[in-house]
């Protein structure tokens, strides 16, 4: 799948590599800015605990 994606990008190798890196950085940015905060606001399983730090 990744080979098909890389081959479908336009231009020479260095341009395809640059476009691929920009796309990967864009996906990571969208995940950290929008998706992860949205998920953490709706999933309280990991942030709510019944055991206090004093007991550990």
Steps between C-alpha positions, in 0.01 A plus 500: 500500500776745587687419178186571298452830682862599444487407130178697449659826614614729217856603419848360545612302803609799709166677441298189584704462816439863596126476429479178700676654798275806488191280486620289793576815702154634416331182620700506824415866553127438449514208743672699775298821454149367437457124542689423822348791700153402376551138605646589839199716579266208437701218656545543870606141559871582515475828691252404773645281769365370826841455662678811624870563456548489877420128502766413245 
